[in-house]
Amino acid sequence: MAENDTIAEFGEPAANGVDTTPAAGLLSQYVKDFSFENPNAPAIFQSQTAPAIDVQFNIGSGKVADEVFEVVLKIEVRATAESQTAFIVDLAYAGLFGIRNVPEGEALDAFLLGEAPRLLFPFARRVLADAVRDGGFPPLMLEPIDFGGIYLQQRAVNEGGLTGEVAGEA
């Protein structure tokens, strides 16, 4: 074996200059689906009670091309005050990720369902905050979510692996 050759995954020598280093990068991000409802306006603005906020999220991923995956972070927020709905926000915020030399299975799932949503979350959070503010309410600033920890918890529960989705409450 020449000095500059590297050993590929199964012990086979890789061609000189072949890149076998795992790499992942965000290619694009976008709002895939979005809805804001303010069904009880303007009466809800007379309420003196701070709304109770319920936040649900779901993460899905899928392969869209060779070495390209889409990750969708779905966030649903429902705010109620005095048994009335103050607002409802449904957001599907997505990103396209280029992933090279990452083996299928646990490593790929960990990235797609743990790390990728962590990268998308700040942007989705801003979209939600702006929409709630534009709807006449104080901006909703969601707390950071530990997507990696949630992925590991769900993996431990499922033991057999994930089905390409992670869900939870914030």
C-alpha positions in Angstrom: 0.0 0.0 0.0 1.4 3.4 -0.9 2.0 6.0 1.7 -0.9 8.2 0.6 -3.5 5.5 0.2 -6.2 5.2 2.9 -8.1 2.2 4.1 -11.8 2.3 3.1 -14.7 1.1 5.2 -14.2 -2.6 4.7 -10.4 -2.7 4.8 -10.1 -2.1 1.0 -7.5 0.5 0.0 -9.2 3.7 -1.2 -7.9 5.4 -4.4 -5.5 8.1 -3.7 -7.4 11.3 -3.1 -10.8 9.7 -2.6 -12.7 11.5 0.1 -14.2 9.1 2.6 -14.7 11.6 5.4 -18.3 11.8 6.7 -19.8 15.2 5.8 -23.1 16.9 6.3 -24.3 20.4 5.3 -27.5 22.4 5.2 -28.2 23.1 1.5 -31.5 25.0 1.9 -34.2 25.8 4.4 -37.8 26.9 3.9 -41.3 27.1 5.2 -43.0 24.1 3.8 -46.5 24.7 5.3 -47.8 27.4 7.6 -51.1 28.4 9.2 -52.0 31.1 11.8 -55.5 31.3 13.1 -56.9 34.0 15.4 -60.5 32.6 15.6 -61.8 34.8 18.5 -60.5 38.2 17.5 -61.2 40.8 18.5 -63.0 39.5 21.6 -59.9 37.6 22.8 -58.0 40.8 23.1 -60.3 41.9 26.0 -59.3 38.8 28.1 -57.3 39.7 31.2 -56.1 36.1 31.5 -52.7 35.1 30.1 -53.3 32.3 27.6 -52.2 28.7 28.4 -49.8 27.6 25.7 -49.5 24.0 24.4 -46.7 23.2 22.1 -46.4 19.9 20.2 -43.7 19.0 17.7 -42.8 16.2 15.3 -39.7 15.5 13.2 -39.8 13.6 9.9 -37.1 12.9 7.4 -36.8 11.3 4.0 -34.4 10.9 1.2 -35.1 13.1 -1.8 -32.1 12.4 -4.0 -28.7 10.7 -3.8 -27.0 12.1 -0.7 -29.8 14.6 -0.1 -32.3 14.4 2.7 -35.3 16.5 3.7 -35.9 17.1 7.4 -39.2 18.6 8.4 -39.7 20.1 11.8 -43.5 20.4 12.5 -44.5 22.7 15.4 -48.1 23.1 16.5 -49.0 25.7 19.1 -52.4 26.2 20.7 -53.1 29.1 23.1 -56.3 29.2 25.1 -57.6 31.8 27.5 -60.8 31.6 29.5 -61.9 28.5 27.6 -61.5 30.4 24.3 -58.9 29.7 21.6 -56.6 32.7 21.5 -54.5 31.5 18.5 -53.4 28.3 16.7 -50.1 28.1 14.8 -49.1 25.2 12.6 -45.7 25.3 11.1 -43.8 22.8 9.0 -40.2 24.2 8.6 -37.9 22.1 6.4 -34.3 21.8 5.4 -32.4 20.0 2.7 -29.3 18.4 4.0 -26.4 17.1 1.8 -25.0 14.0 3.6 -22.0 12.1 2.3 -20.1 9.1 3.6 -22.4 8.6 6.6 -23.5 5.0 6.9 -27.3 4.2 6.8 -28.6 3.3 10.2 -27.9 4.7 13.7 -25.4 7.4 12.6 -27.7 8.7 9.8 -30.8 8.6 12.0 -29.0 10.5 14.8 -28.1 13.3 12.5 -31.5 13.5 10.7 -33.6 13.3 13.8 -31.3 14.9 16.4 -28.8 17.3 14.9 -30.7 18.5 11.8 -33.7 19.7 13.8 -31.4 21.5 16.2 -30.0 23.5 13.2 -33.5 24.3 11.9 -35.1 25.2 15.2 -33.9 28.8 15.7 -35.3 29.7 12.3 -38.6 28.0 12.9 -38.7 29.7 16.3 -38.4 33.1 14.6 -41.2 32.4 12.1 -43.5 31.4 15.0 -42.5 34.4 17.1 -43.1 36.8 14.2 -46.5 35.2 13.3 -47.8 35.4 16.9 -46.6 39.0 17.2 -48.2 39.9 13.9 -51.4 38.2 15.1 -51.7 40.8 17.9 -50.1 38.9 20.8 -46.7 39.1 22.5 -44.1 37.2 20.5 -43.9 33.6 21.5 -40.3 32.7 22.3 -40.0 28.9 22.5 -37.4 27.5 24.8 -34.6 25.6 23.1 -35.4 21.9 22.7 -32.8 19.1 23.2 -33.5 17.2 20.0 -30.5 14.9 20.5 -31.7 13.9 23.9 -35.2 13.3 22.7 -33.8 11.2 19.9 -31.8 9.1 22.3 -34.9 8.7 24.6 -37.1 7.5 21.8 -34.4 5.2 20.5 -34.1 3.6 23.9 -37.9 3.2 24.1 -38.1 1.7 20.6 -34.9 -0.4 20.9 -35.5 -1.7 17.4 -34.8 1.7 15.9 -36.9 4.6 14.7 -39.3 4.9 11.8 -38.0 8.2 10.6 -39.9 10.3 13.1 -39.5 11.8 16.5 -42.4 13.5 18.4 -42.8 15.3 21.7 -43.9 18.2 23.7 -42.0 21.4 24.5 
